[in-house]
């Protein structure tokens, strides 16, 4: 696992390690990835986060494992 430097934590997003600023919320991460919370599903450490309105209050911590699935419309 990648070592974090001061002020950062390392999380895993869809199998890739990422360094993010300490104290970032899930909403911060999604914004940095340019993802719209209305069009995705997030699983954090094996639990699906169903309440999208809580994403701003979900603080990410070292070793969190996130799986983000993006819905694509079609017809």
C-alpha positions as CSV (number, residue, x, y, z in Angstrom):
1,X,0.0,0.0,0.0
2,X,1.2,3.5,-0.8
3,X,2.3,5.6,2.2
4,X,0.5,8.8,2.7
5,X,2.3,12.0,3.3
6,X,1.3,14.6,5.9
7,X,-2.1,16.0,5.2
8,X,-3.1,13.1,2.9
9,X,-4.8,9.8,3.2
10,X,-4.7,6.8,0.8
11,X,-8.0,5.3,-0.3
12,X,-8.8,2.7,-2.9
13,X,-11.2,3.7,-5.7
14,X,-12.3,1.0,-8.1
15,X,-9.1,-0.9,-7.3
16,X,-6.7,2.0,-7.7
17,X,-5.0,3.7,-4.8
18,X,-5.5,7.4,-4.6
19,X,-4.0,10.1,-2.3
20,X,-6.6,12.6,-1.2
21,X,-6.4,15.5,1.3
22,X,-7.1,14.5,4.9
23,X,-10.6,15.4,5.9
24,X,-12.1,15.1,2.4
25,X,-15.7,13.9,2.2
26,X,-17.1,11.5,-0.3
27,X,-18.7,14.6,-2.0
28,X,-15.3,16.2,-2.4
29,X,-13.9,13.0,-4.0
30,X,-16.8,12.8,-6.4
31,X,-16.4,16.4,-7.4
32,X,-12.7,15.9,-8.0
33,X,-13.6,13.0,-10.3
34,X,-16.3,15.1,-12.0
35,X,-19.0,12.6,-11.1
36,X,-22.6,13.6,-10.4
37,X,-23.9,11.8,-7.3
38,X,-27.3,11.4,-8.9
39,X,-25.9,9.1,-11.6
40,X,-23.7,6.8,-9.5
41,X,-23.8,4.2,-6.8
42,X,-21.1,4.1,-4.2
43,X,-20.0,1.1,-2.1
44,X,-17.7,1.9,0.8
45,X,-15.9,-0.9,2.6
46,X,-18.5,-3.4,1.3
47,X,-21.6,-1.3,2.2
48,X,-23.7,0.4,-0.4
49,X,-24.3,4.1,0.5
50,X,-28.0,4.6,-0.4
51,X,-28.5,8.2,1.0
52,X,-26.9,10.5,-1.6
53,X,-27.7,13.5,0.6
54,X,-25.2,12.2,3.2
55,X,-22.2,12.2,0.8
56,X,-21.0,15.6,2.1
57,X,-20.9,14.3,5.6
58,X,-19.2,11.0,4.8
59,X,-15.5,11.6,5.7
60,X,-13.1,9.4,3.9
61,X,-10.4,7.8,6.1
62,X,-7.1,5.9,5.3
63,X,-7.7,2.5,3.8
64,X,-11.3,3.1,2.8
65,X,-12.2,1.0,-0.2
66,X,-14.7,2.5,-2.6
67,X,-16.4,1.1,-5.6
68,X,-18.1,3.6,-7.8
69,X,-20.5,2.5,-10.5
70,X,-21.6,5.2,-13.1
71,X,-24.9,4.7,-14.8
72,X,-25.0,5.4,-18.5
73,X,-28.4,6.1,-20.2
74,X,-29.3,4.7,-23.5
75,X,-32.1,3.6,-25.6
